[in-house]
Amino acid sequence: MAAPTPINKTEEEWKVILSPEQFRILRQKGTELKGTGEYNKFYEEGDYKCAGCGTPLYKSSTKFDSGCGWPAFFEGFPGAINRYPDPDGRRTEITCAACGGHLGHVFKGEGFKTPTDERHCVNSISVKFVPGNAPASI
Ligand SMILES: [Zn+2]
């Protein structure tokens, strides 16, 4: 899949589209309270799309229980997620490649038994689950 088409909106336009909490997290890089997210312990089959612009970001088959208090994925759709070093020099921020919405952070090498040994720590509020019948083999 090619990188999604960039979506450019002003912060004023986002304020109209998003709820105040979505705006705080997606546009102002906030973080939802640990353990409170809608998808923290949620394992239905389907896709997780960007709550801001609808770009597909993660497949349910890449979601795993990290115990960290936020939804965790080991891999996003190719080209759907951008990574940026945080100003603190320690963490790596992940954003929607289309609209730039803040998703959370990605951590590497924590020893989770996943194909990538990465943990995409994502705010539930940054994504919207869409049910679907993903092939069980993926
Ligand atoms: Zn987006």
Residues whose N, C-alpha, C, O or C-beta is under 5 A from the ligand:
A	BS01	ZN	C50 G52 C53 G54 T55 C96 A98 C99 G100 G101
